[in-house]
Amino acid sequence: MRTYRELFGAPEFRPLFLTSTLKVAASTVSGLALGTLVYGATGSPLLAALSMFGPSLAQVVGATLLLSAADRLAPRAALTGLGLLFGVGTAAQAVPGLPVWGVFAIVLTLGVAASVGGGVTYGLLNEILAREGFLLGRSVMNMSVGLMQVCGYAVGGVLVSALSPRGGLMVGAVLYLGSAVVARCGLSARTARAVGRVSARESWRGNVVLLSSRPRRYVYLALWVPNGLIVGCESMFVPYSPEHAGLLFAFAALGMLVGDTVAGRFVPQGWRRRLDAPLRLLLAAPYLVFALDPGLSVAAVAVTLASIGFAATLLLQDRLMALTPDELSGHALGLHSAGMLTMQGVGAALAGTVAQVTSPATAMAVMAGLSVAVTVVLARGLRNPSPHPNPSPNPNPNPNPKPKPNPSTPLPAPTPPTATPPATPPTAP
C-alpha cells in the first residue's frame, strides 16, 4: 500500500480517519479556549499551561488502571462512548461561574478516559490496514492532526475573539459529539482483539511485558521525553504572546503537517532509522532562539521549523510496531500515547514553573536545551539495540496469536491460551 488512493479505499479507514479528525479539531478549539479562559481568570502561566495540557498528566493514571481496555473493548463502542463523554465534559467546562478547581477536576477526569482512546484508535488502524500500509495510514492520521490544528487554532482564535472562550468550548463540544456519531454509524461492530476483563492488574501486566524488552524501552523513551519537553515550549505560547498564541499554534501545526507528509510518503525504508535522531534534534534546536526573546516573525519561523521534527514520532512508531506482537498492538500504541501525553503534561508543568520565576521565553529555551540533551543520551541505545529482549509471558492473548517476526529482536513465545470463548462485543451506546 503506497498510494493515498489505496489507503482511502481500505474498508473503514475513512470513518476512522473522520472520527479522529473531528476529535483533533474539537481538542484544538476547546484547548485554546480553555487556556485563554483560565489565563484571563488567574493571570498564571502555570495554570494556563496546565488547563491546556493538564489532561496529559492524567494519562499516567489511565495507563496504570485502564490501558488493558485498549485491546479488550469493542472499538466502535469505545470510540462512540469516548466521543460522548468528551462532548459532555467540554460543555460542562463552559458553564458560567464554574470555579477553577471545578475546571481542573473535569480536565483530569477526561485525561484519564483519554488514555484508552489512543490505543483503541491506533490498534484499530493496525487491524484495518495491512502491515506495509500502517506507516502511510499513521502518516495520514498525523497529517490530519496538523491540518486540523492549523485550522482549529486559527478558527479557535477567531471564536475566542468573536464569541468568547466559553463559545469556543461549546463549539468543541459539538465537534466531539460529531465524532461519536461518525464512529457509531461508520465503523463496523468488530470484536475485541483480546479476551479477558479490563483491570488494573491486566493493564500493569501488559505494561511490564512491553517494557521488559530493552529495544522497546529505548523506543518508548525516545517517543515520550523529547516530545513532551517541546510541548512544554508550546504550552508557553499563550503567556508569551496572548494576542498571537493562536497564530503560533497554527505555525507549529503547519510544520508538523509538512514533516509528517514527507516522512510518511517519501522517506524510504532504509532511511527511517537514520532520520529519527536528526528529526528529534530539529524538534528542539530552533526553540533555543527564544533565549533572545525574539519578535513574532522570528518566533513563528522557529516554531515552524521545530515542528517538522515531530515526524520522528512517526518513524519511531513504525519501529515500535516491528517489535510488538499483534495481540498487544493496541496496548503498545496506547502505552505510547499515554506515556507521551503524560510527558507533555509534565513538560507543560515544568515550563510553567520555570516561567513563574523567569519568563515564558526563558522557559522555552530551557525546555529546548533539556530535549537536546535527552536525545543525545538516548542515541547509543537506539543505534545499537539489544538483539535479545528479556522474555516475559504474554498476558491473555487472543486464541491463535500471530506475533510479527523480527529477525534482529525475537519476541518471547506466547503462553498457550486457555479455553476461553471469544468475548461478545458490548452493545454500542
C-alpha positions in Angstrom: 0.0 0.0 0.0 1.9 3.0 -1.3 -0.7 5.5 -2.5 -3.4 7.6 -0.8 -6.0 6.2 -3.2 -5.3 2.7 -2.0 -5.3 3.9 1.6 -8.7 5.6 1.5 -10.0 2.6 -0.4 -9.4 0.3 2.6 -12.6 -0.6 4.4 -13.3 1.5 7.4 -10.3 3.7 7.1 -12.4 6.7 6.0 -14.8 6.7 9.0 -11.9 6.1 11.4 -10.0 9.0 9.8 -13.0 11.3 10.1 -13.6 10.3 13.7 -10.0 11.1 14.6 -10.1 14.4 12.6 -13.2 15.6 14.4 -11.6 14.8 17.8 -8.5 16.7 17.0 -10.5 19.7 15.8 -12.5 19.6 19.0 -9.5 19.4 21.3 -7.7 22.2 19.4 -10.6 24.7 19.5 -11.6 23.8 23.1 -8.0 23.7 24.4 -7.2 27.2 23.1 -10.5 28.5 24.5 -9.9 26.9 27.9 -6.3 28.1 28.2 -7.5 31.7 27.4 -10.3 31.4 29.9 -8.1 30.2 32.7 -5.3 32.7 31.9 -7.8 35.6 31.9 -9.3 34.5 35.2 -6.0 33.8 37.0 -3.1 35.6 35.2 -1.0 32.5 35.9 1.2 31.0 33.1 1.4 27.7 35.1 -2.4 27.3 35.4 -2.9 28.3 31.7 -0.4 25.7 30.6 -2.0 23.0 32.9 -5.5 23.8 31.7 -4.5 23.1 28.1 -2.1 20.2 28.7 -3.1 19.0 32.2 -5.2 16.2 30.8 -1.9 14.7 29.6 -0.8 14.4 33.3 -3.8 12.2 34.0 -2.7 9.7 31.3 -0.3 8.0 33.7 -3.3 7.1 35.9 -5.2 5.7 32.9 -2.1 3.8 31.7 -1.9 2.1 35.1 -5.6 1.4 35.6 -7.3 1.3 32.2 -4.9 0.5 29.4 -5.9 -3.1 29.1 -9.2 -1.8 27.8 -7.4 -0.8 24.5 -7.5 -4.4 23.3 -10.4 -5.7 25.4 -13.2 -3.3 24.3 -15.0 -3.4 21.0 -13.6 -0.4 19.1 -16.8 1.1 17.8 -18.4 1.1 21.2 -15.3 2.5 22.9 -14.8 5.4 20.4 -18.5 6.3 20.5 -18.6 6.4 24.3 -15.4 8.5 24.5 -16.8 11.0 22.0 -20.0 11.4 24.1 -18.0 11.7 27.3 -15.7 14.4 25.9 -18.6 16.3 24.4 -20.5 16.4 27.7 -17.3 17.2 29.7 -16.3 20.1 27.4 -19.7 21.6 27.5 -19.6 21.4 31.3 -16.4 23.5 31.3 -18.3 26.3 29.6 -20.8 26.7 32.5 -20.6 30.3 33.8 -19.4 30.6 37.4 -17.6 27.2 37.4 -14.7 27.6 39.8 -11.1 27.0 38.6 -10.9 23.8 40.7 -14.0 22.5 39.0 -12.5 23.1 35.6 -9.4 21.1 36.6 -11.5 18.3 38.0 -13.1 17.9 34.6 -9.8 18.2 32.8 -8.2 15.4 34.9 -11.3 13.1 34.5 -11.2 13.5 30.8 -7.5 12.9 30.7 -7.9 9.5 32.5 -10.5 8.5 30.0 -8.4 9.7 27.0 -5.6 7.2 27.9 -7.7 4.5 26.4 -8.6 6.4 23.2 -5.2 6.4 21.6 -4.8 2.6 22.0 -8.3 1.9 20.7 -7.8 4.2 17.6 -4.4 3.1 16.5 -5.0 -0.5 17.4 -8.0 -0.5 15.1 -5.9 1.2 12.4 -3.4 -1.7 12.8 -6.3 -4.1 12.2 -7.8 -2.2 9.2 -4.5 -1.8 7.3 -2.0 -4.4 6.1 1.4 -4.3 7.8 3.0 -2.4 4.9 0.2 0.2 5.0 0.4 1.1 8.7 3.1 3.8 8.3 1.2 5.5 5.4 -2.0 5.3 7.3 -0.4 6.7 10.5 1.2 9.4 8.4 -2.2 10.5 7.0 -3.7 10.5 10.5 -0.8 12.7 11.7 -1.3 14.9 8.7 -4.9 15.4 9.7 -3.8 16.3 13.2 -1.5 19.0 11.7 -4.2 20.3 9.3 -6.9 20.4 11.9 -4.6 22.2 14.3 -3.7 24.8 11.7 -7.4 25.3 11.0 -8.5 24.7 14.6 -6.2 27.2 16.2 -6.9 29.8 13.5 -10.7 29.3 13.9 -10.4 29.0 17.6 -8.6 32.3 17.9 -11.4 33.9 15.9 -14.1 32.2 18.0 -12.5 33.3 21.2 -12.3 36.9 20.0 -15.7 37.0 18.3 -17.7 34.9 20.7 -15.9 34.2 24.0 -13.8 31.5 25.4 -17.0 29.8 26.5 -18.3 30.0 23.0 -15.2 28.2 21.8 -15.7 25.5 24.3 -19.3 24.9 23.1 -18.1 24.6 19.5 -15.5 22.0 20.7 -18.3 20.0 22.5 -20.3 19.9 19.3 -17.3 18.5 17.4 -16.7 15.8 20.0 -20.4 14.7 19.7 -20.0 14.7 15.9 -17.0 12.2 16.3 -19.3 9.9 18.3 -21.9 9.9 15.6 -19.4 9.1 12.9 -17.9 6.3 14.9 -21.3 4.8 15.7 -22.6 5.0 12.1 -19.3 4.4 10.1 -17.4 1.7 11.9 -18.4 -2.0 11.9 -19.1 -3.9 15.1 -15.7 -5.7 15.5 -15.0 -7.9 18.5 -12.2 -7.0 20.9 -8.6 -8.0 20.0 -8.0 -9.8 23.3 -10.2 -11.7 25.8 -10.5 -11.1 29.5 -11.8 -8.4 31.7 -10.4 -4.8 31.9 -8.5 -4.4 35.2 -5.6 -2.6 36.7 -3.8 -5.9 37.1 -4.0 -6.7 33.4 -3.0 -3.2 32.4 0.1 -3.4 34.6 1.0 -6.9 33.3 0.8 -5.7 29.7 3.0 -2.7 30.5 5.6 -5.0 32.1 5.6 -7.2 29.1 6.1 -4.3 26.7 8.8 -2.6 28.8 10.7 -5.8 29.5 12.4 -5.5 26.2 15.4 -3.2 26.1 14.9 -2.1 22.4 11.2 -1.3 23.2 12.2 0.7 26.3 14.5 2.9 24.3 11.9 3.4 21.6 9.3 4.4 24.3 11.7 6.9 25.9 12.5 8.5 22.6 8.8 8.7 21.8 7.9 10.2 25.2 10.6 12.5 26.6 11.9 14.8 23.8 8.3 15.3 22.5 6.9 16.1 26.0 9.6 18.7 26.7 8.9 20.5 23.4 5.2 20.5 24.1 6.2 22.3 27.3 7.5 25.0 25.0 4.2 25.1 23.2 2.3 25.5 26.5 4.0 28.9 26.8 2.5 30.4 23.7 -0.4 32.0 25.5 1.7 33.6 28.2 4.4 34.5 25.7 2.0 36.3 23.3 -1.7 36.2 24.4 -2.8 38.1 21.3 -0.9 35.9 18.8 -1.0 32.5 20.6 -3.4 31.0 18.0 -1.0 32.1 15.2 2.0 30.4 16.9 0.0 27.2 17.4 -1.1 27.3 13.7 2.5 27.6 12.6 3.5 24.8 14.8 0.8 22.6 13.3 1.9 23.6 9.8 5.4 22.4 10.5 4.1 19.1 11.9 2.0 18.7 8.8 5.0 19.2 6.5 7.1 16.8 8.5 4.5 14.0 8.6 3.8 14.3 4.9 7.4 14.0 3.9 8.2 11.2 6.4 5.1 9.1 5.7 5.1 9.4 1.9 8.6 9.9 0.7 11.2 8.6 3.2 12.3 5.1 2.1 12.5 2.2 4.5 16.3 2.2 4.7 16.4 5.8 5.9 13.8 5.6 8.7 16.2 4.7 11.5 18.8 7.1 10.2 16.5 10.1 10.3 14.6 9.8 13.6 17.5 11.2 15.8 18.2 14.2 13.5 14.5 14.9 13.5 14.3 14.9 17.3 17.2 17.4 17.3 15.4 19.6 14.8 12.3 19.4 17.1 14.3 21.2 19.9 17.1 23.3 18.4 15.0 26.1 16.9 13.4 26.9 20.3 16.8 27.8 21.7 16.4 31.2 19.9 13.8 32.1 22.5 16.6 32.7 24.9 17.0 36.0 23.0 13.3 36.9 23.4 12.7 37.2 19.6 9.9 39.1 17.9 6.8 37.4 16.5 8.2 36.8 12.9 11.3 35.1 14.2 9.3 33.1 16.7 6.9 31.9 14.0 9.8 30.7 11.8 11.5 28.9 14.7 8.2 27.2 15.7 7.5 26.1 12.2 11.0 24.6 11.7 11.0 22.9 15.0 7.6 21.2 14.5 8.8 19.5 11.3 10.8 17.4 13.8 7.6 15.8 15.2 7.9 13.5 12.2 10.4 11.5 14.3 7.4 10.1 16.2 6.0 8.6 13.1 9.3 6.8 12.3 9.6 5.6 15.9 6.1 4.2 15.9 6.9 2.2 12.9 9.9 0.7 14.8 7.7 0.0 17.8 5.2 -2.0 15.7 8.0 -4.1 14.3 9.0 -5.0 17.9 5.4 -5.8 19.1 3.1 -8.9 18.6 -0.3 -8.2 17.0 -2.3 -9.1 20.1 -0.6 -6.4 22.1 -0.6 -3.7 19.3 -3.4 -1.7 20.8 -1.9 -1.9 24.3 1.5 -0.9 22.9 0.2 2.1 21.0 -2.0 3.0 24.0 1.1 2.9 26.2 3.0 5.1 23.7 0.1 7.6 23.6 -0.4 7.6 27.4 3.3 8.0 28.1 3.8 10.7 25.5 0.8 12.7 26.7 1.8 12.3 30.3 5.3 13.7 29.5 3.6 16.5 27.6 1.7 17.3 30.8 5.0 17.1 32.8 6.6 19.3 30.2 3.8 21.9 30.5 4.0 21.9 34.3 7.8 22.2 34.2 7.8 25.0 31.7 5.1 26.8 33.6 7.1 26.6 36.8 10.2 28.0 35.2 8.2 30.8 33.6 6.8 31.7 37.0 10.3 32.6 38.2 11.8 33.8 34.9 9.8 34.4 31.8 7.9 32.4 29.2 10.7 32.9 26.6 13.3 31.7 29.0 11.2 28.7 29.9 11.0 27.7 26.3 14.8 27.9 25.8 15.3 25.8 28.9 13.0 23.1 27.8 14.6 23.0 24.3 18.0 22.5 25.9 16.7 19.6 28.0 15.2 18.0 24.9 18.5 18.2 23.0 20.3 16.6 26.0 17.8 13.7 26.2 18.1 13.0 22.5 21.9 12.8 22.8 21.8 10.5 25.8 19.4 8.1 24.1 21.3 7.9 20.8 23.5 4.9 21.7 20.7 2.7 22.9 18.6 3.4 19.8 21.6 2.9 17.5 22.6 -0.5 18.9 19.5 -2.2 20.3 19.9 -5.4 22.2 19.2 -8.4 19.9 17.6 -10.4 22.8 14.8 -8.7 24.7 14.0 -10.0 28.1 11.5 -12.8 27.9 8.1 -12.3 29.5 4.8 -14.0 29.4 2.2 -12.6 27.1 -1.0 -11.6 29.1 -4.3 -13.0 27.9 -3.6 -13.3 24.2 -6.3 -13.9 21.6 -6.7 -17.5 20.5 -4.1 -18.5 17.9 -1.9 -15.4 18.3 0.3 -14.4 15.4 3.3 -12.5 16.6 5.1 -10.5 14.0 8.6 -11.9 13.2 11.6 -9.7 13.7 14.9 -11.4 13.0 17.0 -8.9 15.0 14.8 -8.8 18.0 13.0 -12.2 18.7 9.9 -11.9 20.9 9.0 -14.3 23.8 6.8 -17.2 22.9 3.2 -16.6 24.0 1.7 -18.6 26.8 -0.8 -21.1 25.4 -4.3 -19.6 25.7 -6.9 -21.1 28.0 -10.1 -22.4 26.5 -12.0 -19.1 26.9 -14.8 -18.4 24.4 -14.5 -15.2 22.4 -15.9 -12.2 24.2 -19.2 -10.9 23.0 -18.8 -7.3 21.9 -20.7 -4.9 24.2 -23.7 -3.1 22.7 -22.7 0.3 21.3 -24.3 3.2 23.0 
